[in-house]
């Protein structure tokens, strides 16, 4: 394919590609994000291609491996276009039936459709499935429409039109002004106004200037940036190039975690194809603007997601933060002006240029414009990647999109913003999700992790878990973060093992106060959120652990024991059969009993006891000791 030398060349190519795509009236799209690939999506795609050719349908039906569709709970996902028939958990064995029923005869395979748990009815179309119905997909919409390794697919759906418009119709100052007026805020966690950051870098006196993509997504349970780079890398490349034009930069760097092999591979492929077509390099689209991008592979340290630590790593130094006496937008990479935004932020830019400022401002809330992608995980029926307008309530996300808690257990809390975020209780379920409201509540937007918890989640253990993660990920450069987190973790470990003392909670709050104000970087400053938020909303649980030596949720191993309810036990023997220490005497058809002196409290008996009996119960360890 020849190099594109002007916006007119790009437009002509798009027309050719659109005509080519219309030549096949049907398309089978198979989600090939990391989650679905792990469930066999590659084999499903290969089988579709094989069987469609065998059936003589190759002239009418295409097959496309796409990026993440989002409904990771039910993958691999197959969507038949243009009917938008959605098949869930597709297996290789299902392919012949889909071809025979749907592609040949226009019928549906009922058993592969989504089944509404409330009504029992099958749902055929993608947009009618509750998981998708209540979303507003802007950034993710092309994930299901294109092959991420094909720049032709991206161009056919309008890709690089925003870049052509910026280079041929707008001045750098006008692009800058559009981004400022749009109200776009950084999606990496801080929520800083994107246009203001761009302007600071542009106005900084030193040269050269750099633009960087932060794809160092290290939050447990979060995979928003990964899925964008895997499914639509060109949206990020295009946004980065537009930003470079506005700022006056000629070199870009995409910092990708080494643990993201598919995102890395698709990004490198995208950059190569963009160069071949003249969408990167010298004199892009005949505009006279030169810009190119390289990839830096991160070593996997969580702290390297912090701006100055990331730039240290790119320079070849240890990925640890440095004091920001001057912001990195003025003095960053190699002491030059450097604009760093995360993947999702850059991906928004082409939409602002194409759709306009007013369109973008129509989405979201007064202080938080646009949509936000979340990874919805934890104790929720529908897990996956969701995109919603800023301002949607936590309740709607958890119960409309997520369909509520498995087993219809009571909702207890939701943790937002990754390991440095806060834990919010049920009384805040109607809180609108945006930057400012989450901060007021003691949490944060973060990069977009959203972890749902039910009644069987211990809030003390939750605070301990996140503090443990952050203590291990601290680079150790500053004392407040390094030692503050270690001391907090030691106290929380004592509390969860029944050794907590009066005064521990006051000491935790004092440590949090010092760590928050004295730490060098945002990791340390925000690391106290899990502890402070759980203390604020679930203090009674901490007090029960300390004063009563009791874990109300029945999670902390040293504070619970297991007993068999003699009235419920039917003598099935499953508990005895699965006990690793032979602490349960196995007498068929007779009531069983746990010998506490042998029990190691692994919970195997509790797990295997049939739900219809529920004969094994969790009880406070102190109760068993007293009885003994």
N, C-alpha and C positions, 0 to 999 in steps of 0.2 A: 504494500500500500504506500503510495507516494506521500512525501512530507506535505503537511498543510502550511501554506504560506500566507493565508489570510482568513478572516472570518467567513468570507464567501466560500472558500474551499471547505471549511468545516461544515457549513450549512449544506453544501452540495453532497458531502459525504453522508450527512445525517439523512438526507432524503433517500439516498441509495440504500442505506441500512434499514430505514423504515419500510421501504418497498420490499426488501428481502425478507424482513420479519413477517410481513403480511402474506408472503407466499405459502406459508404453512399455517392453515387455519386453527390448528390446535397445538398446544405446548404442554408437556409434562414437566413440571418443575419439582425438583427434589431438594429439600433442605440439606445442605452439605456444610453446615457450621460444625464446630468441634463436637458439640453434644450429639448431633445426629450421625456424624461420621463414626463416633464411638459405638453407635447402635447399629451400624451396618449400612449407612446411606450410600457409600461408594458402590457396594455390591448391588443395591437396589437400582441405582442409576445405570450401572452396566447391564443389568438384566432387562431394564426397560429398552435400552438401545438395541440389545440383541433380539428381544421378542418383537419389537416394532418392525425391525428390518425383516425378520422371519415372516411376519404377518403381511408384509407388503405395504406397510403404512408410512414408510419413510418420507414419501413425497408430501404427505398431509400432516404428519405429526412430528414435532421436534421434541428433543429431550434436553433439559438444561439443569445443571447442578448449580444451585444458587447459594447465597449466604444464609445466615441464620434467620429463620422465620419467627423465632421468639418463643414458641410454645414448646420449650425444651422437655417438659414433663411427658410429652406425647410423641416424641420423635422416633424414627424418621418421619417427616411430614412430606406428603406429596400433594401438590395442588394441580388440578387440570384446568388450564386456561382455554377459552375465555369464560367457561361456565363457572369457574372459581369453586369447583368441587374440591373439598379438603378431606384427604384421607390421613388418618393418624396411625402411628406405630406401624408403618408399612414394612412388610418383610418381602424378601425375594420370592417366597412362595405365593405372595398375593398378586404379583405382577401379571401373570397370565389371565387371572380373573378380571383385573382392572382393564386390561386391553380388550378382552372379549365383551365385557358388560358396558364399559363406559366409552372407550374409544371407538368401538365398532357399532354398538347399539344405542348409545346415548343414555343408558341406565346407570344407576349407582350401585356400589357395593355397600349395602346398608351396614354391615358389621364393622366396617372401617371408618364410619362417620362418627363424629362427636355425639355423645349421648348426654343430654341434659340431666344432671342428677336429680333435679327437682321434679321434672315431668316425665322423665324416661324417654322423651322424644329424641329422634335422631336429627341432627342439624347438618345440612348439606353444604351451604356456602360459607366461605371463610368469614365474611363480615357478620354473619349471624351467630357465630360462636361467641359466647360471652367474653372469653379471654380477649378476643380481637374487637368485639363490638363496642366496648367502652373505651378503647384507646383512640388516640389521634396521631396516626403515624405520618411523620414528615421525613425525618432522617432515615427511618427504617423501611420506608415504602419501597425503595429500589432494591433492598436486600432480597426481595422475593421475585424481582423482575429481571435480574441480570446475572450472568455468569461473572463472578468477581475477577476472573483471569482474562476477561474479554473487554478491551477498551471499546470495541465496536458496540457491544451491548450497552455500555454506559453512554456513548455518544447517541445511540438510537433513542434513548429515553430522555434526551435533552442535556446530556453531560457536556461540560466545557462551554456551554452557551453563555454562562455567567462570566467566565474568563474572557471570552470573545467580546462580550459587551463592555466589560471593565477596560480592556485594552484599547478598544476602538471607539467607544462612545464617552468614556468618563476619564477625568483626570484623577491622579492619585488622591488629591484632596477631596474630591467628590465621593470616591469610594470610602475614604476615611469617615466622611460626614454621614454617609448612609449607615455605616456600622455603629457610629455613635448614636444617631437618632433612633436606631432600631431598639436600643436598650438591651442588646445581647450582653449577658454576663458570663464570665468564665465558668465552664461546666466541670472544672477539675476539682472544685471544693471550696475555693475562696469566694467565688461569685463576684470578682472584681470586674468593673465595666470594661468590656473588651476594647471598645473604641478608644477609651482613655489610655489604656496600655499601649495600643498601637501608636497613638499620637505622641506619647512620651518617647517611644523608641524612634519615631520619625524625626522628632525635634531635637534629639540628643546630638551634640555636635560631632562626635567621633564617627569614623568610617573604618571598615565596612560595618554594615548592620546585618544581623542574622535573625531568621525566623525559625522557630523550633516547634515540633509536635511532641507533646508529652504522652507517650503510650506506655508509661511505666505503671500499669494498673496492678497494684499489689494487694488490694483489699480482699479479705476472705469473702468468697461468695459473689464477687463482682466481676462482670465480663462484658460491660457495655462497650468500652473502647476496643476490646479485642474483636467483638462481633462486627463493629463497623469496619475495622481494617480488614477483617476476613471477608466480609460480604460486599463491601463497596469502597475499596481503597481510593478510587479516583475521586470520590467526593471530598476526601481529606486532602488529596494532592491538589485538586482544583481550588479549594478554599485557601490552602497554604500559599499557592501561587498568587491568588488575588491579594492576599494579605501582604505578601512580599512586594507586589506592585505598589500598594498603598503606602507602605512603610519606606520603600526605597532600598530593599534588601535584594541581594543577588545570589545568596546561598541559603538553602534550607536544610535542616537536619530533622529526621524522624527518629526519635529515641524509642525503641521497641524492646520489651522484655524478651530475653532469650527463651523464656518458657512459652512463648507464643509462636510456635513454628509455622502454623498455617497463616497467621496474620503477617508474619515476616515474609513468608514466601509470596503471598499475594501482593504485598506492598512492593517488593522488589520487582515482581513481574509488571505491576502497574507503572512503576517508574520507567522501566525499560521501554514499554510500549508507548508511554507518553513522549519519551525522547525520540523514538523512531518516527512518530507523527509530527514532531516539531512543537509539541505542547509543553515541552521543557527544553532548555538549552539556550541557544542564541537566537535573537530576533524572533521571539515567539509570535506566531501568526502575523508576521510582518510588522509588528508594532515597534521594533527597536528595543524591546525590553528583554534582558537576558536574565535567566534564573534556572538554577538546577538544585537537585535535592540528593542527599545521601542518607543512608540509614546507619544508625549507631545501635549496636545490640547491647542492651543493659544486662548487668550481671545478676539481677534479681533482688537487690536490696530494697526494702520498702522505703527507706529514707531517701533513695535516689529519685523518688517522685517529687521531692522538694526542689524548687527551681535552681537554687545555687548548687545543691548537691548533684543534680542532673548535669549541670554545666561543668562541674568539676570532673565528673565521669567522662564526659565527651572530650575534655581536654587531656584525658589519660591519667588523671589523679584518682585518689580514693573518693568514692561517691559519698561525701559527707558535706553538710552545709557550711557556709561561711557567713560571717557577720554581714548584714545588709546595711552598712552605713550609707551605701548608695544602691538603689534598686537595680536589679539585673536588666531592667528595660533601658537603663542608662549605662550601666557598666556590668556586663554579664559575661558571655562567652569570650575568652581571651581579652577581657576588660573592654569589650566593645558593646554597643547597644544591642540588646537581644530580646526579642519578643517571643515568649513561651506561652502557648495555649495548649489545652489538651485536645484529644482527637475529636470529641463531640463539638467543641467550640468551633474548630476550623470547618467541620462538616456543615455547620449552619450558614456559613458565609455565602456559598453559591445561591442558597434559597433567598437570602436577603437581597442579593443583587438581581436575581431573576424576578422574584415575586413582589419586591418593593418593601419599603420601610413600614408602610401602614399595614400591609398584610401581616408582617411579623409582629407588629405591636398589637394586632388584634388577638393574638394568642397569649394566654397567661394572665398574670395579675399586674397591678400597678407598678410594682417594683421588680417583678421577675417575668420577663417576656419570653415567649416561645414555648417549646415543649421540652420535656426532660425524659431521658431514658433511664429506667431503673432495672436492676436485676432483682426480681421478686422471688425470694427463696425462703426456706425455713419451714415452719409448721403452717403451710398453706396448701390448699388442694391443687391449684394451678400455678406451678412455678415456671419461671421463664423470664424473657426479656420483654419489658413493656415500655411504651412511649405514650405519655399523657401530657396534656397542657398543664403548665404551671398553675397551681391553685386547686387542682383536684384534691379532694380530701383523702386522708389515709383510709377512711372507712370504705370509700368507693374503690380504691386500689385493692384493698385486702379482700373485700366481700363481693364486689361486682366482677372485677377482673380476676382476682385470685380465688373466687368462689368460697372463701371462708376457710375455717380450720378443719383438718381431717377428723373424722369422727364427730364433727360438730361440737368439739370441746370448746370451752370458753376461751375467748381471746384474752391474752394477758398483756402483751407489750409488742412494740415493734422497734427495732434498732435501725436508725437511719445514718447514712454518712460514713459507713465503713468502721474500722476499729477505733477511729478517733471521734466517732459520732456518739449520739446519746440514745438512751432507751426511754421510749415514751409509753405511758400507760393507756388503758382503755378509755379513760376520761378525755383523752386528747385525740380520739379517733376522728373527730370531725375537724381537726386542724387542717387548713389548706396547706398543701405541700409547696412551699416556695422558700427562697433563701432566707428571707427575713423572719417568717413565722417559725421555721424550724430553729433558727438561732435563738429567738425569744424563749422557746420552750426548753432550751438547754441542749439542743442537738445541733445538727448541721446537715446541709444538703450533701456535702462531700461529692464524690464522683457519681454516686447514685446507687449504692448498695441499700437494700431494704429487706431486713430479716425479720420474719414474723415469728412470734413466740406464743405458746399456749400455757395453760395452767401448770404443766409439768416442767416448766423452765424455771430454774432457780436464779433469781436476780443477783445474788451474791456470787454465785458461780459464774454468771455471765460477766460481771465486772472483773472477776479474777481472770477469766479466759482472755478478754481483750487486753487487760493490763499485762498478762504474760506475753501475749503476742508483741505488744509495743515495747516491752522491756527487752525482748530479744532482738527487735528490729532497731532499737536505738543505736546510733553510731557510737555513742559514748563520748562524744567530743565535749559536751558541756555537763557539768555536775548536776544541775537541777533535773535534767531529763534522765541521765544515766542512773544517779543514785535515788532520785525521787521515785522513779518507776520501780526500782528494785525494792525499796522500802514499802511502797504501796502493795506490791505483789506479796511480800513477806507477811504483811498484816492480813491480807485477804486469804492467803493460804492458811494462816492460823485460824481465821474465822470459819472457813469451810471445813476444817478438820476438828472443830469443837474446842479449840484452844483460844478462842477470842476472849478479850477482856474488856471491862468497862474502861472507856477512854480511847479505845481503838478507833471509834468513828470520828471523834474529835481530832485525833491525830491524822486520820486519813484526809479530813477536810483541810487541815493545816498544810499537809504535804501537797495536796492539790493546788492550794492557793499559791504556794511558792513556785511549784513546777510551771503553773500556767503563766506567770508573769516573768519568770527568770530564764526560761529555756531559750536556746539560741534560735530554733526554727519552729515552724508550724507543727511538726510532729510532736515535740515536747509540749508546746503551748496548748494543743488540742487533745493531748493524750489523757487528760483528766476527765474528759466528758463522760466516758462510760461509768466512772466511779461517782462523779457528782450527780449525774442524772438518776442512777439507781438509788443513791442515798436520798435524793429529793423525793422520788416518787414511790420507793419501796423500802423505806427505812425500817418498817416493822419487820421485814424479813431479816435484815441485818441483826436487829435486836433479838429476834427469836433464836438465831444462830448463837449469839453471844450469851444471852441470859438463860435460855431454856435448853441450849445445846440441841436444837431441833431445826431441821431443814423443812419448812412448810411444803416445798415442792417435791420432797422426797428424792433429791438428786445427789446431795453431798454424801459420799459413800460412808464416811466415818460417823455420820449422824443418823443413819438409817439402818434398819434391820428388816428381815423378812420373817413373816409368820404365816402359818396355814390356818385358815378359818375352817374349823372342824365341821361347821354346819354346811359349808359350801363344797368341801372336798368330796369328790366321787371316787377317789382311789385309782385314777387313770394311770398313774405312774410316770407321766411325762416329766414332772419336776425331778423325781429321783433319777430317771434315766439321763437327764441332761446336767445333773449336778456334778461339777468337776472334782469335788472333794468328798463325795459320798456322805454329805451331811444330812441326807434324807434317807431314812430307812424305807426300802421299797417292799411293800406288802400289797400285792395285787388286790384290788377291789376293797381295800380298807383305807381309812383315813390316815394320811401321812403326817409326819411331824419333822420339823427342822431342828437338828441338834446345833445349837448356837455356838458351841465350843469348836465345831468344825467349819462353820459357815464363814466364807470369805466375802460375802455380800457382793457377789458378782452380778446378781440379778437374773441369772439364767432361768431360775424357777419361775420368777415373776413374768418373764418374757414368754415362756412356753406354755404357761397355764392357760387353757382354753378360755376365751372371752366369755363364753356362756356360763362358766363356773365362777371365774374370778376368785378362786380360792386362796391364792397367794396375795398377801397384802404387805405394803410397806408400813412400818411402824417406827417411831422414834427409837433410836438405839438405847437411850436411857431407860426406856420402858422394859426392854428385854433384859438389860443388866440388873434392874431392880427386881424383876421376876426371878432371875437366876439366883 
